[in-house]
Amino acid sequence: MFYKDERLALFIDGSNLYASAKSLGFDIDYKLLRQEFMRRGKLLRAFYYTALLDTEEYSPIRPLVDWLHYNGFSMVTKPAKEYTDSMGRRKVKGNMDIELAVDAMELAPRVDHIVLFSGDGDFRPLVESLQRQGVRVSVVSTIRSQPPMIADELRRQADNFIELDELRDVIGRPPRDVRPERDNSELVEN
């Protein structure tokens, strides 16, 4: 539930939202996402959090980060750390939970409603603290994937749970029309 006159802020856990949308089989159109929440209230800020690998010449997320930065999103990034696990597999670590939590706590006195795009149960204490400060908190994630992408304790703590799959028609990118090229060798003239 949203009220037209309430001051809103969006906090997007980039990797979590990406994984949730991917598990549901669609891509997010961030321009439509921003427009949707501008329609729902007075959108003050839209934060997007992600870790970036600086070691690679080209990062597949870099074009998205640049686009978001130029189109009204407050970007919060930090370098991801690469390491090799005990099995010899290359792993990338780039948790943005602390940055998101600090920003949400700092902005809390200036907003009425925070929309958190994440299913990470580590955010439950943050949601509880924001609520004690009088801020309503909606959480966007999904229970329709296997396994569900939202932790039960986070879903229970939130004032409102928004099923990501129900936003698909509003914020989803239209599927690309990928048609296989026709093989004309099958055409035989009589």
ZADO-1210 file (C-alpha; in nm, 4 decimals, padded with zeros to 6 digits):
<atoms>
<atom x="00.0000" y="00.0000" z="00.0000" code="MET" pos="1"/>
<atom x="00.1343" y="00.3365" z="-00.1061" code="PHE" pos="2"/>
<atom x="00.0107" y="00.6909" z="-00.0419" code="TYR" pos="3"/>
<atom x="00.0547" y="00.9592" z="-00.3106" code="LYS" pos="4"/>
<atom x="00.1937" y="01.2189" z="-00.0679" code="ASP" pos="5"/>
<atom x="00.4486" y="00.9935" z="00.1055" code="GLU" pos="6"/>
<atom x="00.8201" y="01.0453" z="00.0513" code="ARG" pos="7"/>
<atom x="00.9727" y="00.7286" z="-00.0945" code="LEU" pos="8"/>
<atom x="01.3241" y="00.5941" z="-00.1311" code="ALA" pos="9"/>
<atom x="01.4269" y="00.2808" z="-00.3211" code="LEU" pos="10"/>
<atom x="01.7164" y="00.0651" z="-00.2034" code="PHE" pos="11"/>
<atom x="01.8150" y="-00.1901" z="-00.4683" code="ILE" pos="12"/>
<atom x="02.0475" y="-00.4766" z="-00.3817" code="ASP" pos="13"/>
<atom x="02.1634" y="-00.5123" z="-00.7440" code="GLY" pos="14"/>
<atom x="02.2891" y="-00.8700" z="-00.7425" code="SER" pos="15"/>
<atom x="01.9908" y="-00.9942" z="-00.5408" code="ASN" pos="16"/>
<atom x="01.7345" y="-00.8259" z="-00.7677" code="LEU" pos="17"/>
<atom x="01.9156" y="-00.9530" z="-01.0779" code="TYR" pos="18"/>
<atom x="01.9136" y="-01.3112" z="-00.9439" code="ALA" pos="19"/>
<atom x="01.5439" y="-01.2875" z="-00.8487" code="SER" pos="20"/>
<atom x="01.4355" y="-01.1533" z="-01.1888" code="ALA" pos="21"/>
<atom x="01.6522" y="-01.4104" z="-01.3670" code="LYS" pos="22"/>
<atom x="01.4953" y="-01.6925" z="-01.1630" code="SER" pos="23"/>
<atom x="01.1552" y="-01.5675" z="-01.2856" code="LEU" pos="24"/>
<atom x="01.2767" y="-01.5451" z="-01.6468" code="GLY" pos="25"/>
<atom x="01.2699" y="-01.1716" z="-01.7135" code="PHE" pos="26"/>
<atom x="01.4926" y="-00.8634" z="-01.7196" code="ASP" pos="27"/>
<atom x="01.4226" y="-00.5413" z="-01.5306" code="ILE" pos="28"/>
<atom x="01.3682" y="-00.2168" z="-01.7239" code="ASP" pos="29"/>
<atom x="01.5056" y="00.0304" z="-01.4694" code="TYR" pos="30"/>
<atom x="01.3488" y="00.3301" z="-01.6417" code="LYS" pos="31"/>
<atom x="01.0054" y="00.1690" z="-01.5989" code="LEU" pos="32"/>
<atom x="01.0889" y="00.0690" z="-01.2407" code="LEU" pos="33"/>
<atom x="01.1735" y="00.4292" z="-01.1494" code="ARG" pos="34"/>
<atom x="00.8606" y="00.5595" z="-01.3265" code="GLN" pos="35"/>
<atom x="00.6402" y="00.3089" z="-01.1428" code="GLU" pos="36"/>
<atom x="00.7549" y="00.4231" z="-00.8008" code="PHE" pos="37"/>
<atom x="00.7415" y="00.7922" z="-00.9012" code="MET" pos="38"/>
<atom x="00.3760" y="00.7216" z="-00.9774" code="ARG" pos="39"/>
<atom x="00.3221" y="00.5588" z="-00.6371" code="ARG" pos="40"/>
<atom x="00.4582" y="00.8485" z="-00.4270" code="GLY" pos="41"/>
<atom x="00.7153" y="01.1282" z="-00.4084" code="LYS" pos="42"/>
<atom x="01.0354" y="00.9464" z="-00.5013" code="LEU" pos="43"/>
<atom x="01.3283" y="01.1205" z="-00.3307" code="LEU" pos="44"/>
<atom x="01.6063" y="00.8743" z="-00.4116" code="ARG" pos="45"/>
<atom x="01.6640" y="00.5473" z="-00.5921" code="ALA" pos="46"/>
<atom x="01.9845" y="00.3788" z="-00.4751" code="PHE" pos="47"/>
<atom x="02.1471" y="00.0886" z="-00.6616" code="TYR" pos="48"/>
<atom x="02.4188" y="-00.1164" z="-00.4881" code="TYR" pos="49"/>
<atom x="02.6665" y="-00.3407" z="-00.6653" code="THR" pos="50"/>
<atom x="03.0258" y="-00.4569" z="-00.6446" code="ALA" pos="51"/>
<atom x="03.2431" y="-00.4278" z="-00.9548" code="LEU" pos="52"/>
<atom x="03.5431" y="-00.6338" z="-01.0631" code="LEU" pos="53"/>
<atom x="03.8177" y="-00.3842" z="-01.1364" code="ASP" pos="54"/>
<atom x="04.0595" y="-00.6501" z="-01.2566" code="THR" pos="55"/>
<atom x="03.8747" y="-00.7086" z="-01.5828" code="GLU" pos="56"/>
<atom x="03.9077" y="-00.4730" z="-01.8782" code="GLU" pos="57"/>
<atom x="03.5363" y="-00.5046" z="-01.9534" code="TYR" pos="58"/>
<atom x="03.2646" y="-00.5772" z="-01.6995" code="SER" pos="59"/>
<atom x="02.9228" y="-00.6844" z="-01.8299" code="PRO" pos="60"/>
<atom x="02.7561" y="-00.4766" z="-01.5570" code="ILE" pos="61"/>
<atom x="02.9455" y="-00.1548" z="-01.6431" code="ARG" pos="62"/>
<atom x="02.6972" y="-00.0357" z="-01.9136" code="PRO" pos="63"/>
<atom x="02.4078" y="-00.0802" z="-01.6694" code="LEU" pos="64"/>
<atom x="02.5940" y="00.1040" z="-01.3927" code="VAL" pos="65"/>
<atom x="02.6708" y="00.3928" z="-01.6291" code="ASP" pos="66"/>
<atom x="02.3125" y="00.4078" z="-01.7597" code="TRP" pos="67"/>
<atom x="02.1658" y="00.4075" z="-01.4067" code="LEU" pos="68"/>
<atom x="02.4090" y="00.6789" z="-01.2979" code="HIS" pos="69"/>
<atom x="02.2993" y="00.9070" z="-01.5843" code="TYR" pos="70"/>
<atom x="01.9276" y="00.8316" z="-01.5398" code="ASN" pos="71"/>
<atom x="01.8422" y="00.9328" z="-01.1866" code="GLY" pos="72"/>
<atom x="01.9819" y="00.6502" z="-00.9744" code="PHE" pos="73"/>
<atom x="02.2318" y="00.7059" z="-00.6948" code="SER" pos="74"/>
<atom x="02.5006" y="00.4479" z="-00.7610" code="MET" pos="75"/>
<atom x="02.6875" y="00.2891" z="-00.4729" code="VAL" pos="76"/>
<atom x="02.9703" y="00.0638" z="-00.5880" code="THR" pos="77"/>
<atom x="03.2870" y="-00.0839" z="-00.4494" code="LYS" pos="78"/>
<atom x="03.5529" y="-00.3151" z="-00.5873" code="PRO" pos="79"/>
<atom x="03.4721" y="-00.6836" z="-00.5634" code="ALA" pos="80"/>
<atom x="03.7388" y="-00.9092" z="-00.4173" code="LYS" pos="81"/>
<atom x="03.8546" y="-01.2197" z="-00.6010" code="GLU" pos="82"/>
<atom x="03.9833" y="-01.5252" z="-00.4193" code="TYR" pos="83"/>
<atom x="04.0317" y="-01.8976" z="-00.4669" code="THR" pos="84"/>
<atom x="03.8358" y="-02.1273" z="-00.2350" code="ASP" pos="85"/>
<atom x="03.9664" y="-02.4462" z="-00.0725" code="SER" pos="86"/>
<atom x="03.8552" y="-02.6475" z="-00.3791" code="MET" pos="87"/>
<atom x="04.0630" y="-02.4288" z="-00.6102" code="GLY" pos="88"/>
<atom x="03.7585" y="-02.2502" z="-00.7611" code="ARG" pos="89"/>
<atom x="03.7741" y="-01.8806" z="-00.8408" code="ARG" pos="90"/>
<atom x="03.5200" y="-01.6849" z="-00.6342" code="LYS" pos="91"/>
<atom x="03.4136" y="-01.3218" z="-00.6325" code="VAL" pos="92"/>
<atom x="03.2967" y="-01.1512" z="-00.3138" code="LYS" pos="93"/>
<atom x="03.1315" y="-00.8115" z="-00.3061" code="GLY" pos="94"/>
<atom x="02.8744" y="-00.7734" z="-00.0315" code="ASN" pos="95"/>
<atom x="02.7060" y="-00.4300" z="-00.0192" code="MET" pos="96"/>
<atom x="02.4826" y="-00.4924" z="00.2856" code="ASP" pos="97"/>
<atom x="02.6613" y="-00.2515" z="00.5205" code="ILE" pos="98"/>
<atom x="02.6598" y="00.0348" z="00.2687" code="GLU" pos="99"/>
<atom x="02.2888" y="-00.0143" z="00.2029" code="LEU" pos="100"/>
<atom x="02.2050" y="-00.0323" z="00.5746" code="ALA" pos="101"/>
<atom x="02.4038" y="00.2823" z="00.6602" code="VAL" pos="102"/>
<atom x="02.2418" y="00.4811" z="00.3782" code="ASP" pos="103"/>
<atom x="01.8924" y="00.3642" z="00.4782" code="ALA" pos="104"/>
<atom x="01.9504" y="00.4638" z="00.8419" code="MET" pos="105"/>
<atom x="02.0815" y="00.8068" z="00.7378" code="GLU" pos="106"/>
<atom x="01.7855" y="00.8731" z="00.5079" code="LEU" pos="107"/>
<atom x="01.5190" y="00.7378" z="00.7469" code="ALA" pos="108"/>
<atom x="01.4371" y="01.0760" z="00.9108" code="PRO" pos="109"/>
<atom x="01.3595" y="01.2254" z="00.5665" code="ARG" pos="110"/>
<atom x="01.1303" y="00.9546" z="00.4227" code="VAL" pos="111"/>
<atom x="00.7963" y="00.7965" z="00.5023" code="ASP" pos="112"/>
<atom x="00.8393" y="00.4720" z="00.3105" code="HIS" pos="113"/>
<atom x="01.1422" y="00.2689" z="00.2015" code="ILE" pos="114"/>
<atom x="01.1193" y="00.0044" z="-00.0694" code="VAL" pos="115"/>
<atom x="01.3919" y="-00.2578" z="-00.0339" code="LEU" pos="116"/>
<atom x="01.4626" y="-00.4720" z="-00.3406" code="PHE" pos="117"/>
<atom x="01.6240" y="-00.7736" z="-00.1756" code="SER" pos="118"/>
<atom x="01.5320" y="-01.1036" z="-00.0191" code="GLY" pos="119"/>
<atom x="01.8405" y="-01.1237" z="00.2023" code="ASP" pos="120"/>
<atom x="01.7441" y="-01.2173" z="00.5592" code="GLY" pos="121"/>
<atom x="02.0416" y="-01.0176" z="00.6894" code="ASP" pos="122"/>
<atom x="01.8281" y="-00.7052" z="00.6305" code="PHE" pos="123"/>
<atom x="01.5643" y="-00.8059" z="00.8886" code="ARG" pos="124"/>
<atom x="01.7255" y="-00.6057" z="01.1746" code="PRO" pos="125"/>
<atom x="01.7548" y="-00.3036" z="00.9419" code="LEU" pos="126"/>
<atom x="01.3843" y="-00.3237" z="00.8545" code="VAL" pos="127"/>
<atom x="01.2953" y="-00.3551" z="01.2228" code="GLU" pos="128"/>
<atom x="01.5057" y="-00.0487" z="01.3105" code="SER" pos="129"/>
<atom x="01.3554" y="00.1587" z="01.0281" code="LEU" pos="130"/>
<atom x="01.0066" y="00.0647" z="01.1490" code="GLN" pos="131"/>
<atom x="01.0929" y="00.1769" z="01.5041" code="ARG" pos="132"/>
<atom x="01.1820" y="00.5150" z="01.3504" code="GLN" pos="133"/>
<atom x="00.8349" y="00.5384" z="01.1957" code="GLY" pos="134"/>
<atom x="00.9326" y="00.4408" z="00.8414" code="VAL" pos="135"/>
<atom x="00.7131" y="00.1941" z="00.6541" code="ARG" pos="136"/>
<atom x="00.9140" y="-00.0709" z="00.4706" code="VAL" pos="137"/>
<atom x="00.8061" y="-00.2676" z="00.1644" code="SER" pos="138"/>
<atom x="01.0233" y="-00.5529" z="00.0434" code="VAL" pos="139"/>
<atom x="01.0323" y="-00.6608" z="-00.3220" code="VAL" pos="140"/>
<atom x="01.1451" y="-01.0166" z="-00.3953" code="SER" pos="141"/>
<atom x="00.9875" y="-01.3464" z="-00.4953" code="THR" pos="142"/>
<atom x="00.8456" y="-01.6604" z="-00.3411" code="ILE" pos="143"/>
<atom x="00.7562" y="-01.7997" z="-00.6851" code="ARG" pos="144"/>
<atom x="01.1061" y="-01.9215" z="-00.7693" code="SER" pos="145"/>
<atom x="01.2520" y="-02.2538" z="-00.6605" code="GLN" pos="146"/>
<atom x="01.3838" y="-02.2020" z="-00.4010" code="PRO" pos="147"/>
<atom x="01.2121" y="-01.8761" z="-00.2944" code="PRO" pos="148"/>
<atom x="01.4485" y="-01.5779" z="-00.3149" code="MET" pos="149"/>
<atom x="01.3241" y="-01.4092" z="00.0044" code="ILE" pos="150"/>
<atom x="01.4093" y="-01.5153" z="00.3559" code="ALA" pos="151"/>
<atom x="01.0960" y="-01.5883" z="00.5565" code="ASP" pos="152"/>
<atom x="01.2071" y="-01.3683" z="00.8490" code="GLU" pos="153"/>
<atom x="01.2513" y="-01.0670" z="00.6180" code="LEU" pos="154"/>
<atom x="00.9115" y="-01.1207" z="00.4589" code="ARG" pos="155"/>
<atom x="00.7448" y="-01.1429" z="00.8016" code="ARG" pos="156"/>
<atom x="00.9205" y="-00.8267" z="00.9278" code="GLN" pos="157"/>
<atom x="00.8263" y="-00.6088" z="00.6291" code="ALA" pos="158"/>
<atom x="00.5128" y="-00.3936" z="00.6409" code="ASP" pos="159"/>
<atom x="00.4378" y="-00.5039" z="00.2884" code="ASN" pos="160"/>
<atom x="00.5740" y="-00.7795" z="00.0648" code="PHE" pos="161"/>
<atom x="00.5640" y="-00.7094" z="-00.3085" code="ILE" pos="162"/>
<atom x="00.5939" y="-01.0166" z="-00.5292" code="GLU" pos="163"/>
<atom x="00.8440" y="-00.9335" z="-00.8042" code="LEU" pos="164"/>
<atom x="00.6602" y="-01.1590" z="-01.0486" code="ASP" pos="165"/>
<atom x="00.3508" y="-00.9378" z="-01.0120" code="GLU" pos="166"/>
<atom x="00.5572" y="-00.6378" z="-01.1261" code="LEU" pos="167"/>
<atom x="00.6749" y="-00.8197" z="-01.4414" code="ARG" pos="168"/>
<atom x="00.4209" y="-00.6490" z="-01.6712" code="ASP" pos="169"/>
<atom x="00.5001" y="-00.3073" z="-01.5221" code="VAL" pos="170"/>
<atom x="00.8825" y="-00.3117" z="-01.4920" code="ILE" pos="171"/>
<atom x="00.9879" y="-00.6040" z="-01.7118" code="GLY" pos="172"/>
<atom x="01.1695" y="-00.5550" z="-02.0389" code="ARG" pos="173"/>
<atom x="00.9767" y="-00.6898" z="-02.3354" code="PRO" pos="174"/>
<atom x="01.1262" y="-01.0241" z="-02.4388" code="PRO" pos="175"/>
<atom x="01.3611" y="-00.9988" z="-02.7316" code="ARG" pos="176"/>
<atom x="01.2122" y="-01.1465" z="-03.0462" code="ASP" pos="177"/>
<atom x="01.4814" y="-01.3917" z="-03.1447" code="VAL" pos="178"/>
<atom x="01.3768" y="-01.5777" z="-03.4550" code="ARG" pos="179"/>
<atom x="01.6041" y="-01.8328" z="-03.6151" code="PRO" pos="180"/>
<atom x="01.7058" y="-01.7399" z="-03.9656" code="GLU" pos="181"/>
<atom x="01.5146" y="-01.9270" z="-04.2252" code="ARG" pos="182"/>
<atom x="01.7111" y="-02.1818" z="-04.4161" code="ASP" pos="183"/>
<atom x="01.6230" y="-02.1187" z="-04.7778" code="ASN" pos="184"/>
<atom x="01.7887" y="-02.4418" z="-04.8896" code="SER" pos="185"/>
<atom x="01.4674" y="-02.6229" z="-04.8017" code="GLU" pos="186"/>
<atom x="01.2737" y="-02.4254" z="-05.0599" code="LEU" pos="187"/>
<atom x="01.2525" y="-02.6328" z="-05.3733" code="VAL" pos="188"/>
<atom x="01.1006" y="-02.5040" z="-05.6939" code="GLU" pos="189"/>
<atom x="00.8826" y="-02.7411" z="-05.8913" code="ASN" pos="190"/>
</atoms>
